Amino acid sequence: MVDPRAIPRRAVRGAALLALTAACGGSLAAAMALAPEKNRYETRDRITQAWASGLLDLFGVRLDVHGTPVGHRGVGTRGRVVVANHRSVIDIAVLLSLFGGAVLSRADLATWPVIGPGARAAGTIFVERGDRASGEQAVRAMVERLEARDTISVFPEGTTFVDDEVRPFKAGAFAAAMRAEVPVVPVGLVYPGAGQGFGDESFLAHMARLADTKHTRVGVGIGEPLAPTEGESIDAFRERTRARVAALVREARVRLDGQKSS
């Protein structure tokens, strides 16, 4: 049974989310149209990071970050692929707030009211799950962005899960990174307790649960950038990265649970 006291919080946060997204999406579209080509990514990052940080504040999300995002536009003069396990819809805002850049997302997001236009304006790369042609097109789009020194965040498990187990990674992000010759930054994400992830919930049900929760703490572990070794296959590189993400998840879990018990 829903606590009646939670309903006003849910309503206020939901309305504020739509207003924030609409405002940032409109500002982003106008700013990108006016920005010189060489400044387009910096312009986008300022607005998307403001949106992401505002969303986290709005939903009472507090980050416990270990590791360094290594700047907002690539490592040195190159682009980068950020890969993380996927537990909640809020993961997108977490990575955007820390790394800037754009994200690879499921294709139907582009059709959502308010959020869809904002995602398109932010340069989201859309991919249809299970569609090989769409996947290849997404890889090509990632390579083009990475070669232009952009940051692309990807959740290579392909969907969300409720627990800390890191499922097998899909190959697309690693194929793009290897073609563009850019590093991969591994990230592990954890939430308090089991069952805090998105799992089989609908988007609206999950957002409602987040909105009902006064504060949500997210443990974030950021690893050092990884690059394929000489002669390493895509499969070997993605498995090595998955193992590193799994280790970061375990370390973040220990820290988060330790804070809860202290």
C-alpha positions in Angstrom: 0.0 0.0 0.0 1.4 3.4 -1.0 2.1 5.7 2.0 -0.2 8.8 1.3 2.6 11.0 2.5 4.7 9.8 -0.5 2.2 10.9 -3.1 2.9 14.7 -3.0 6.7 14.0 -3.3 6.0 11.8 -6.3 3.8 14.4 -7.9 6.2 17.3 -7.3 9.3 15.3 -8.5 7.5 14.1 -11.6 6.3 17.5 -12.6 9.8 19.0 -11.9 11.4 16.3 -14.0 9.3 17.1 -17.0 9.9 20.8 -16.6 13.6 20.4 -16.1 13.9 18.1 -19.2 11.8 20.4 -21.3 13.8 23.5 -20.3 17.2 21.8 -20.8 16.1 20.2 -24.1 14.9 23.6 -25.5 18.1 25.3 -24.3 20.2 22.6 -25.8 18.6 22.7 -29.2 19.0 26.5 -29.4 22.6 26.5 -28.1 23.6 23.7 -30.5 22.2 25.6 -33.4 24.2 28.7 -32.5 27.4 27.1 -31.3 30.5 27.1 -33.7 31.3 23.6 -34.9 34.4 23.3 -32.8 32.5 24.1 -29.6 29.4 22.0 -30.1 30.4 19.1 -27.8 31.5 21.5 -25.0 28.2 23.4 -25.4 26.2 20.2 -25.2 28.1 18.9 -22.2 27.5 22.0 -20.1 23.8 21.7 -20.6 23.4 17.9 -20.3 25.6 17.8 -17.2 23.5 20.5 -15.7 20.3 18.5 -16.5 21.9 15.3 -15.1 23.0 17.0 -11.9 19.7 18.7 -11.5 17.8 15.4 -11.9 20.0 13.7 -9.3 19.4 16.6 -6.9 15.7 16.5 -7.6 15.4 12.8 -6.7 17.7 13.0 -3.7 20.4 10.9 -5.3 23.8 11.1 -3.5 26.8 9.7 -5.3 29.7 8.0 -3.5 32.4 8.2 -6.2 35.7 6.5 -6.0 38.1 7.1 -9.0 38.4 10.0 -11.3 36.3 10.7 -14.4 39.5 12.0 -16.2 38.0 15.1 -17.6 34.9 15.6 -19.7 36.0 15.1 -23.3 38.1 12.1 -23.7 41.5 11.1 -22.3 44.1 13.4 -23.6 43.2 14.3 -27.1 41.1 11.2 -27.8 37.5 10.2 -27.3 36.5 7.4 -24.9 33.8 4.8 -24.3 32.5 4.6 -20.7 31.0 1.2 -19.9 29.0 0.3 -16.8 26.7 -2.3 -15.4 23.0 -1.2 -15.6 20.7 -1.2 -12.6 18.4 1.8 -12.8 17.2 4.4 -15.2 19.0 6.9 -13.1 22.3 5.4 -14.2 22.1 7.5 -17.3 22.1 10.7 -15.3 24.9 9.4 -13.1 27.3 8.8 -16.0 26.3 12.1 -17.8 26.9 14.1 -14.6 30.4 12.6 -14.2 31.6 12.2 -17.8 29.5 14.4 -20.0 29.3 13.1 -23.6 26.3 11.2 -25.0 24.8 7.8 -24.4 23.8 4.7 -26.4 20.1 4.1 -25.7 17.2 1.8 -26.7 15.5 3.1 -29.8 12.0 3.6 -28.4 13.3 6.3 -26.0 13.3 8.6 -29.0 9.5 8.5 -29.2 8.8 9.3 -25.6 7.1 12.6 -24.9 9.4 15.4 -23.5 12.3 12.9 -22.8 12.6 11.8 -26.4 13.1 15.2 -27.9 15.6 16.0 -25.1 17.5 12.8 -25.8 17.7 13.6 -29.5 18.9 17.1 -28.8 21.6 15.7 -26.5 23.0 13.6 -29.3 21.9 10.2 -28.0 22.7 7.3 -30.3 19.7 5.0 -30.6 19.8 1.3 -31.3 17.0 -1.2 -31.8 17.6 -4.3 -29.6 18.0 -7.5 -31.5 18.3 -5.7 -34.9 21.7 -6.4 -36.4 21.5 -3.6 -39.0 20.6 -1.1 -36.3 23.5 -2.3 -34.2 26.0 -1.9 -37.0 24.6 1.6 -37.7 25.0 2.5 -34.0 28.6 1.2 -34.0 29.4 3.4 -37.1 27.8 6.4 -35.3 29.9 5.7 -32.2 33.1 5.5 -34.2 32.4 8.8 -35.9 31.8 10.5 -32.6 34.8 8.9 -30.9 37.1 10.0 -33.7 35.8 13.5 -33.1 36.9 13.2 -29.5 33.5 12.6 -28.0 32.6 10.5 -24.9 30.0 7.8 -25.4 28.5 6.0 -22.4 27.2 2.4 -22.9 25.5 -0.2 -20.8 26.8 -3.3 -22.6 24.6 -5.8 -20.7 21.9 -4.5 -23.0 19.2 -4.0 -20.3 18.7 -3.5 -16.6 19.0 -6.0 -13.8 18.1 -5.9 -10.1 21.3 -7.3 -8.5 25.1 -6.9 -8.5 25.9 -9.7 -10.9 27.4 -8.3 -14.1 26.0 -10.1 -17.0 27.8 -10.8 -20.3 28.6 -7.7 -22.4 27.5 -7.2 -25.9 30.4 -6.5 -28.4 29.3 -3.2 -30.1 30.9 -0.8 -27.7 34.2 -2.6 -27.9 34.1 -2.9 -31.7 33.6 0.9 -31.8 36.4 1.6 -29.3 38.9 -0.6 -31.2 38.0 0.8 -34.6 38.4 4.4 -33.3 41.5 3.4 -31.2 40.2 5.0 -28.0 40.2 3.7 -24.4 37.4 2.2 -22.5 36.6 3.5 -19.0 35.1 0.8 -16.7 32.5 1.9 -14.1 30.7 -0.2 -11.5 27.4 1.0 -10.0 25.6 -0.3 -6.9 22.5 0.7 -5.0 21.5 0.1 -1.4 20.4 -3.5 -0.8 19.1 -6.1 -3.3 16.2 -5.2 -5.5 17.0 -1.6 -6.0 17.6 -2.0 -9.7 15.1 -1.5 -12.5 14.8 -5.2 -13.4 11.4 -6.1 -14.9 9.6 -3.0 -13.7 8.1 -0.6 -16.2 9.8 2.8 -16.6 7.0 4.6 -14.9 6.9 2.1 -12.0 10.6 2.5 -11.4 10.5 6.3 -11.6 7.6 6.3 -9.1 9.6 4.2 -6.7 12.6 6.5 -7.0 10.3 9.5 -6.5 8.8 8.0 -3.4 12.2 7.5 -1.9 13.5 10.5 0.0 17.2 9.8 -0.6 19.0 7.2 -2.8 22.7 6.6 -2.4 24.6 5.2 -5.4 28.1 3.7 -5.2 30.2 4.5 -8.2 33.6 2.9 -8.8 35.6 4.3 -11.7 38.6 2.3 -13.0 41.6 3.3 -15.0 41.1 3.5 -18.8 41.6 0.2 -20.6 43.0 -0.5 -24.1 43.3 -3.8 -26.0 46.6 -5.4 -25.9 48.5 -6.2 -29.1 46.6 -9.0 -30.9 43.7 -9.1 -28.4 40.3 -10.0 -29.9 37.1 -8.0 -29.3 35.8 -10.9 -27.3 38.8 -11.1 -25.0 38.8 -7.3 -24.6 35.2 -7.1 -23.6 35.5 -10.0 -21.2 38.5 -8.4 -19.5 36.5 -5.2 -19.2 33.5 -7.0 -17.8 35.7 -8.6 -15.2 37.0 -5.2 -14.2 33.5 -3.8 -14.0 32.5 -6.7 -11.8 35.5 -6.0 -9.5 34.5 -2.3 -9.3 31.0 -3.4 -8.4 32.2 -5.6 -5.6 34.4 -2.8 -4.2 31.6 -0.3 -4.4 29.3 -2.7 -2.6 31.7 -3.0 0.3 32.0 0.7 0.6 28.3 1.4 0.4 27.3 -1.3 2.8 30.0 -0.1 5.2 28.6 3.4 5.2 25.1 2.0 5.9 26.4 0.0 8.9 28.6 2.7 10.4 
